[in-house]
Amino acid sequence: MENLALIANVQSFTVIAIGLMIGLAGVGAAIGVALVGSKFLEGASRQPEMMGALQPKLFVIAGLVDAIFIISVAVGLFLAFANPLLAAIK
């Protein structure tokens, strides 16, 4: 019976960790994309002729910032469905 309580404890802390991980990654990605977008608009308004050169860099950096969020979602799903921490208990 004590083993069942320990498993429930590990799973509850794992759920809290997953929520924090995905939430903070989402907020960080949103702030990062907003900063990159604002700097792109600022640079394009100062030098409109550079917009063609800046736009591919904007999409690459926005994709890399969003990749961090997607990786945290994948790690969260891994911890939710195949929790390696439970193997130490069993």
C-alpha positions as CSV (number, residue, x, y, z in Angstrom):
1,M,0.0,0.0,0.0
2,E,2.9,2.3,0.7
3,N,4.3,1.7,-2.7
4,L,1.0,2.9,-4.3
5,A,1.2,6.1,-2.3
6,L,4.8,6.6,-3.5
7,I,3.7,6.1,-7.1
8,A,0.9,8.6,-6.7
9,N,3.3,11.1,-5.2
10,V,5.8,10.7,-8.1
11,Q,3.0,11.1,-10.6
12,S,1.6,14.2,-8.9
13,F,4.9,15.9,-8.8
14,T,5.5,14.9,-12.5
15,V,2.2,16.5,-13.5
16,I,3.2,19.7,-11.7
17,A,6.6,19.7,-13.3
18,I,5.1,19.1,-16.8
19,G,2.7,22.1,-16.3
20,L,5.5,24.4,-15.2
21,M,7.8,23.2,-18.0
22,I,5.2,23.7,-20.8
23,G,3.9,26.9,-19.3
24,L,7.2,28.6,-18.8
25,A,8.4,27.5,-22.3
26,G,5.2,28.9,-23.8
27,V,5.6,32.2,-22.1
28,G,9.3,32.3,-23.0
29,A,8.5,31.5,-26.7
30,A,5.8,34.1,-26.8
31,I,8.1,36.8,-25.4
32,G,11.0,35.7,-27.7
33,V,8.9,35.9,-30.8
34,A,7.4,39.2,-29.8
35,L,10.8,40.7,-29.2
36,V,12.1,39.4,-32.6
37,G,9.0,40.6,-34.4
38,S,9.3,44.1,-32.8
39,K,12.9,44.4,-33.7
40,F,12.2,43.3,-37.2
41,L,9.5,45.9,-37.6
42,E,11.8,48.5,-36.1
43,G,14.6,47.7,-38.5
44,A,12.2,47.5,-41.5
45,S,10.8,50.9,-40.6
46,R,14.2,52.5,-40.3
47,Q,15.6,50.9,-43.5
48,P,12.8,49.6,-45.8
49,E,15.3,48.5,-48.4
50,M,16.6,45.9,-45.9
51,M,13.3,44.2,-45.3
52,G,14.0,41.5,-47.9
53,A,17.3,40.6,-46.1
54,L,15.8,40.7,-42.6
55,Q,12.7,38.7,-43.3
56,P,14.3,35.2,-43.7
57,K,16.3,35.8,-40.6
58,L,13.1,36.6,-38.7
59,F,11.5,33.4,-39.7
60,V,14.6,31.3,-38.9
61,I,14.9,32.8,-35.4
62,A,11.1,32.5,-34.8
63,G,11.3,28.9,-35.8
64,L,14.2,28.2,-33.5
65,V,12.4,29.9,-30.6
66,D,9.3,27.9,-31.2
67,A,11.3,24.7,-31.4
68,I,12.3,25.1,-27.8
69,F,8.6,25.1,-26.9
70,I,7.9,22.1,-29.1
71,I,10.8,20.2,-27.4
72,S,9.4,21.0,-24.0
73,V,6.0,19.6,-25.1
74,A,7.6,16.5,-26.3
75,V,9.5,16.0,-23.1
76,G,6.4,16.6,-21.1
77,L,4.5,14.0,-23.1
78,F,7.4,11.6,-22.6
79,L,7.2,12.1,-18.8
80,A,3.4,11.8,-18.8
81,F,3.2,8.5,-20.7
82,A,6.5,6.8,-20.1
83,N,7.8,8.2,-16.8
84,P,11.3,6.9,-16.2
85,L,11.0,8.0,-12.6
86,L,8.5,5.3,-11.8
87,A,11.0,2.6,-12.8
88,A,13.1,3.4,-9.7
89,I,10.1,2.8,-7.5
90,K,9.0,-0.5,-9.0
